[in-house]
Amino acid sequence: MAPEMNAPAPAASTNPATPAAELQQIAIQRPELGEPTMAHPNCYPGLADWIRAIRGVGFSRPDRRRGARQES
């Protein structure tokens, strides 16, 4: 699926200044950017869980970031 015309740029998923709300939009509009979005320091646990869920990937153990989750 091609990104929408006004979809966030891939660079936003790795820019440390990107706020959580924008990461949420990236996750919705650019699912192929799930990995860098989940690795972002502003990615909240619920968003990471949602990204994993839509990708059909399990999750259970916390990683190094503030309560973020990782695949088990």
C-alpha positions in Angstrom: 0.0 0.0 0.0 1.4 3.4 -1.0 1.6 6.1 1.7 -1.1 8.8 1.6 -0.1 12.2 0.0 0.0 13.9 3.4 1.3 11.0 5.4 4.1 11.7 7.8 7.6 11.4 6.4 9.7 8.4 7.5 12.3 10.7 9.2 9.7 11.7 11.8 9.7 8.2 13.2 13.4 8.6 14.1 13.5 12.3 15.0 13.8 12.5 18.8 11.6 15.6 18.9 8.6 13.9 17.3 5.8 13.9 19.9 3.8 10.8 20.9 0.7 12.1 19.1 2.6 12.3 15.9 4.0 8.8 16.4 0.4 7.6 16.7 -0.4 9.1 13.3 2.7 7.5 11.8 1.7 4.1 13.2 -1.8 4.5 11.6 -0.8 6.0 8.3 2.6 4.3 7.8 2.5 0.8 9.3 5.7 -0.1 7.5 7.4 2.3 9.9 6.4 0.2 12.9 9.9 -0.8 14.0 11.4 2.7 14.1 8.2 4.0 15.7 8.3 1.4 18.5 12.0 2.2 19.1 11.3 5.9 19.4 11.8 7.2 23.0 8.4 8.9 22.9 6.5 5.7 21.8 4.2 4.9 24.7 3.6 1.3 25.7 0.0 1.2 24.4 1.1 2.4 21.0 3.9 -0.2 20.8 1.4 -2.9 21.8 -1.1 -1.7 19.2 1.6 -1.8 16.5 2.5 -5.3 17.5 -1.1 -6.3 17.5 -1.8 -5.1 14.0 1.3 -6.9 12.8 0.3 -10.1 14.6 3.4 -10.1 16.8 3.3 -11.1 20.5 4.4 -8.9 23.3 4.9 -9.5 27.0 8.2 -8.4 28.6 9.2 -4.8 29.2 12.3 -3.4 27.5 14.8 -0.8 28.6 12.5 2.2 27.9 10.0 3.5 30.4 7.5 0.7 30.6 7.7 0.0 26.8 7.1 -3.5 25.8 9.0 -6.0 23.6 8.2 -9.2 21.8 8.5 -12.3 23.9 
